Amino acid sequence: MAISTEADKEYRRRYLATPGVRELKNKKQRLYIASKPPEERKAIARRGQLSFYGLTEETYAALVESQNNVCGICEQPNSLNRNWDIDHCHTTGVVRGLLCHHCNTMLGQAKDNIETLLKGAEYLGKFKTQST
């Protein structure tokens, strides 16, 4: 009899909650990844990240295309030699879009709080004439 998805998730939660199991699993995973060449390490990390957010390479590519290969906030192309950050709601886990590292960090530092971000924009607006 196949284990249902929910039952499987619950089993994994209980298993990882066992003292020492998570640390051992993480150590084994780090050793495995460290044994691979750098190019493969990046691919392993990428697959893990996409899997974590429930995305495939195809859905990720579709997101990139739908955003015209620019950040969802600053609308700049990705200038860093890295993948786009996957922006998601920390409450629901729903993927909102792709952001550059700087914009994703900005949202994270503001704890996704709209009021904080608006106050920050208002604050910067006060000094607009003083900036470059």
Backbone bond lengths (Angstrom), bond angles and torsions (degrees), N, CA, C in turn:
res aa  C-N    CA-C-N  psi(-1)  N-CA   C-N-CA  omega(-1)  CA-C   N-CA-C  phi
1 M - - - 1.454 - - 1.523 109.26 -
2 A 1.296 117.61 130.32 1.464 122.51 -178.93 1.528 110.12 -75.45
3 I 1.326 115.16 144.08 1.462 120.69 177.45 1.523 107.88 -81.88
4 S 1.316 116.47 134.21 1.464 119.21 178.75 1.521 110.29 -68.05
5 T 1.291 115.98 159.74 1.461 121.26 -179.62 1.520 111.39 -58.73
6 E 1.322 117.95 -45.45 1.472 120.95 -180.00 1.520 111.10 -64.52
7 A 1.338 116.64 -42.73 1.466 120.23 179.30 1.528 110.10 -63.88
8 D 1.333 116.39 -38.50 1.457 120.93 178.95 1.531 110.82 -65.51
9 K 1.325 116.37 -42.91 1.466 120.47 178.30 1.524 110.63 -62.65
10 E 1.323 116.97 -41.66 1.465 121.00 179.57 1.526 110.60 -65.10
11 Y 1.315 116.71 -41.15 1.464 120.57 177.51 1.530 110.36 -60.15
12 R 1.345 115.97 -46.35 1.469 119.86 179.59 1.523 111.14 -62.70
13 R 1.340 117.47 -40.14 1.470 120.70 178.24 1.526 110.73 -60.11
14 R 1.342 115.90 -47.01 1.471 119.97 179.93 1.522 110.61 -65.14
15 Y 1.347 116.56 -42.55 1.463 121.32 -179.62 1.520 110.62 -60.54
16 L 1.319 117.67 -47.33 1.456 121.60 -178.62 1.527 112.38 -71.33
17 A 1.344 116.90 -19.61 1.462 120.39 177.66 1.533 111.84 -79.54
18 T 1.345 116.81 -13.54 1.463 120.52 178.01 1.520 108.76 -63.57
19 P 1.345 118.14 130.79 1.472 120.71 -177.56 1.530 112.66 -53.26
20 G 1.329 115.54 127.96 1.460 122.31 176.44 1.513 115.51 88.10
21 V 1.322 118.18 -19.14 1.466 120.68 -176.32 1.516 111.42 -66.23
22 R 1.324 116.75 -48.30 1.464 120.00 -178.48 1.534 111.03 -59.87
23 E 1.319 116.68 -43.18 1.468 120.35 -178.86 1.527 110.76 -63.62
24 L 1.340 117.02 -42.40 1.457 121.25 178.62 1.522 110.97 -64.77
25 K 1.323 116.36 -44.00 1.468 120.89 178.56 1.525 110.33 -60.80
26 N 1.328 116.94 -45.66 1.464 120.59 -179.90 1.523 111.21 -63.66
27 K 1.342 117.00 -40.12 1.465 120.76 179.66 1.526 110.44 -63.74
28 K 1.338 116.87 -45.65 1.467 120.62 178.41 1.523 110.77 -61.05
29 Q 1.334 116.06 -41.62 1.458 120.48 -179.33 1.532 110.41 -64.87
30 R 1.334 117.28 -43.32 1.475 120.42 178.68 1.525 111.19 -62.40
31 L 1.345 117.32 -41.94 1.461 121.03 179.22 1.529 111.00 -64.61
32 Y 1.329 116.28 -41.38 1.467 120.96 178.80 1.528 110.13 -61.47
33 I 1.316 116.31 -48.87 1.463 120.51 -178.26 1.532 110.71 -65.19
34 A 1.345 117.38 -39.82 1.465 121.27 -179.43 1.522 111.75 -64.37
35 S 1.341 117.34 -25.03 1.463 120.38 -179.12 1.526 112.53 -77.52
36 K 1.311 117.63 -9.24 1.469 122.26 -177.00 1.525 110.90 -93.67
37 P 1.345 116.56 155.49 1.479 119.37 175.58 1.531 110.09 -65.61
38 P 1.343 117.00 155.51 1.475 121.08 -175.38 1.526 114.67 -52.02
39 E 1.337 118.48 -40.48 1.468 120.20 -178.35 1.525 110.29 -63.67
40 E 1.325 115.54 -40.18 1.464 119.49 -178.59 1.532 110.86 -71.74
41 R 1.334 117.01 -33.70 1.468 120.33 177.56 1.517 110.68 -59.26
42 K 1.329 115.65 -43.30 1.462 120.47 -179.65 1.529 110.44 -64.00
43 A 1.331 117.15 -40.40 1.464 121.37 179.57 1.527 110.97 -66.69
44 I 1.334 117.25 -38.82 1.471 121.36 178.52 1.524 109.49 -63.55
45 A 1.327 116.47 -46.14 1.466 120.96 179.66 1.527 110.18 -61.96
46 R 1.302 116.24 -40.24 1.468 121.89 -179.44 1.523 110.99 -62.51
47 R 1.336 116.14 -48.01 1.471 120.01 178.97 1.519 110.63 -60.30
48 G 1.328 116.36 -39.87 1.459 120.58 178.86 1.514 111.97 -63.54
49 Q 1.327 115.79 -42.66 1.466 120.37 -179.71 1.526 110.36 -65.08
50 L 1.310 117.48 -47.37 1.469 120.52 179.75 1.525 110.57 -61.58
51 S 1.314 116.18 -43.65 1.464 121.06 179.83 1.527 110.91 -61.84
52 F 1.327 116.57 -40.37 1.463 121.56 -179.48 1.528 110.93 -58.06
53 Y 1.324 116.17 -39.67 1.467 120.96 -178.78 1.519 112.99 -92.51
54 G 1.328 117.28 4.99 1.462 121.06 178.12 1.515 113.37 72.23
55 L 1.329 117.04 27.78 1.460 121.37 -179.47 1.525 110.50 -106.66
56 T 1.305 115.69 154.47 1.457 122.12 171.29 1.526 107.12 -108.63
57 E 1.314 116.56 171.06 1.471 119.89 175.99 1.526 109.88 -58.98
58 E 1.329 115.96 -36.38 1.461 120.69 -178.32 1.530 111.59 -68.22
59 T 1.342 117.26 -44.29 1.465 119.17 -179.69 1.525 110.69 -68.95
60 Y 1.337 116.61 -34.52 1.466 120.30 176.43 1.529 109.73 -64.21
61 A 1.332 116.44 -46.30 1.471 120.85 179.19 1.530 110.57 -61.52
62 A 1.335 117.04 -37.38 1.460 120.53 177.96 1.530 110.81 -66.00
63 L 1.345 117.48 -37.75 1.465 120.86 176.17 1.527 110.78 -63.35
64 V 1.334 115.85 -45.57 1.472 120.21 178.70 1.524 109.99 -58.37
65 E 1.327 116.11 -45.61 1.468 120.69 -179.27 1.529 111.34 -65.78
66 S 1.332 117.21 -41.12 1.468 119.95 -178.31 1.530 111.58 -65.58
67 Q 1.333 116.88 -24.20 1.466 121.31 177.98 1.528 111.56 -97.57
68 N 1.320 117.02 11.10 1.472 122.69 -179.27 1.522 112.30 54.30
69 N 1.338 116.38 34.14 1.462 123.83 177.68 1.530 112.87 57.54
70 V 1.344 115.69 36.09 1.466 120.58 175.19 1.528 108.68 -130.24
71 C 1.321 116.13 161.33 1.460 122.65 178.91 1.520 110.19 -63.22
72 G 1.330 116.66 141.55 1.453 122.36 179.90 1.517 113.96 -66.74
73 I 1.337 118.45 -15.51 1.464 121.13 179.74 1.525 111.31 -108.83
74 C 1.322 117.50 -62.98 1.472 120.01 -174.09 1.531 112.88 -83.82
75 E 1.324 116.61 -9.37 1.467 123.37 178.18 1.526 113.42 57.43
76 Q 1.326 115.71 29.30 1.465 121.05 176.25 1.527 108.87 -101.05
77 P 1.350 116.80 149.51 1.467 118.27 174.57 1.527 109.46 -67.14
78 N 1.307 116.19 157.70 1.458 121.34 -178.65 1.521 109.56 -70.06
79 S 1.327 116.69 107.02 1.460 120.62 -176.54 1.521 112.32 -86.75
80 L 1.327 117.54 -16.77 1.455 120.71 178.72 1.523 108.95 -86.41
81 N 1.319 115.80 151.98 1.460 120.16 179.11 1.531 108.68 -83.36
82 R 1.331 116.14 66.19 1.459 121.28 -177.98 1.517 109.25 -153.48
83 N 1.312 115.26 170.12 1.463 120.42 177.82 1.519 109.51 -75.71
84 W 1.326 115.43 161.57 1.453 120.36 174.12 1.521 108.81 -65.49
85 D 1.325 117.86 147.07 1.458 121.94 172.80 1.522 107.47 -78.54
86 I 1.318 116.20 137.75 1.460 121.27 -179.83 1.520 107.73 -90.57
87 D 1.328 115.84 109.00 1.462 120.96 179.93 1.519 109.01 -81.60
88 H 1.319 115.99 134.30 1.459 120.63 -178.80 1.521 110.09 -147.65
89 C 1.319 115.67 157.83 1.460 122.39 175.79 1.524 107.99 -76.56
90 H 1.318 117.08 125.78 1.459 120.41 -178.23 1.528 111.98 -74.66
91 T 1.305 117.71 -14.33 1.464 121.21 178.27 1.521 110.90 -86.42
92 T 1.337 116.05 -49.00 1.467 119.99 -175.20 1.527 113.06 -98.84
93 G 1.334 117.62 -20.88 1.456 121.16 -176.80 1.518 113.40 82.44
94 V 1.334 117.74 0.60 1.464 122.00 -177.90 1.529 109.67 -70.67
95 V 1.334 116.07 131.06 1.460 122.10 177.77 1.518 108.58 -73.15
96 R 1.370 115.26 128.15 1.472 119.86 -178.98 1.515 111.71 -97.19
97 G 1.322 117.43 -30.79 1.457 120.50 -178.31 1.511 110.35 163.61
98 L 1.330 115.41 -166.62 1.462 121.77 -179.00 1.514 109.36 -114.82
99 L 1.319 115.42 137.10 1.462 121.44 -178.50 1.520 110.34 -130.18
100 C 1.330 115.26 156.52 1.462 118.78 170.70 1.536 106.88 -72.03
101 H 1.296 115.44 162.98 1.464 120.12 -176.94 1.529 111.35 -58.16
102 H 1.324 117.26 -40.20 1.466 120.72 -176.58 1.534 111.60 -65.81
103 C 1.322 117.24 -45.44 1.465 120.44 -179.65 1.527 111.13 -68.12
104 N 1.335 116.87 -38.44 1.459 120.08 178.20 1.527 110.37 -64.17
105 T 1.327 116.76 -40.17 1.464 121.34 177.94 1.527 110.31 -64.85
106 M 1.330 116.60 -39.82 1.467 120.72 178.82 1.532 110.20 -58.33
107 L 1.333 116.76 -48.12 1.465 119.94 179.52 1.525 111.08 -63.24
108 G 1.314 115.92 -41.44 1.460 120.19 -179.88 1.515 112.41 -64.23
109 Q 1.331 116.99 -42.44 1.462 120.59 179.70 1.529 110.83 -66.12
110 A 1.325 116.78 -30.78 1.470 120.83 177.83 1.530 110.86 -85.55
111 K 1.334 116.52 2.06 1.468 122.79 -178.71 1.534 111.62 55.48
112 D 1.322 116.16 36.24 1.471 123.57 179.87 1.528 112.45 55.22
113 N 1.329 117.40 26.62 1.461 122.18 -177.42 1.524 109.42 -91.50
114 I 1.318 116.03 113.77 1.467 121.51 -176.76 1.526 111.22 -60.40
115 E 1.328 117.27 -42.60 1.466 120.69 -178.91 1.534 110.99 -60.68
116 T 1.320 116.94 -42.14 1.466 120.91 178.91 1.520 110.14 -62.07
117 L 1.322 116.90 -44.11 1.462 120.53 -179.35 1.528 111.12 -65.87
118 L 1.338 117.38 -40.65 1.465 120.50 177.91 1.529 111.00 -65.00
119 K 1.328 117.34 -41.43 1.464 120.81 177.50 1.526 110.55 -63.68
120 G 1.316 116.90 -36.92 1.461 120.59 176.83 1.520 111.25 -64.05
121 A 1.336 116.54 -43.45 1.466 120.64 178.34 1.528 110.43 -64.55
122 E 1.328 116.43 -41.11 1.469 120.94 178.35 1.531 110.47 -62.70
123 Y 1.320 115.77 -43.00 1.464 121.24 178.63 1.531 110.59 -59.98
124 L 1.333 116.55 -47.55 1.468 119.99 179.22 1.523 111.19 -63.15
125 G 1.329 117.59 -35.04 1.456 122.01 179.49 1.519 112.72 -61.49
126 K 1.320 117.04 -31.08 1.473 121.20 178.73 1.525 111.57 -63.21
127 F 1.314 116.81 -28.35 1.468 121.83 -174.38 1.518 112.93 -109.35
128 K 1.315 116.49 14.28 1.464 120.78 -175.44 1.534 112.25 -57.42
129 T 1.314 117.66 -40.36 1.470 120.06 -177.93 1.519 111.72 -71.71
130 Q 1.344 117.77 -20.20 1.458 121.01 -179.22 1.513 113.23 -86.25
131 S 1.333 116.93 -18.80 1.473 119.43 -177.38 1.515 110.55 -79.63
132 T 1.309 115.95 173.12 1.477 122.66 -178.00 1.452 110.85 -61.20
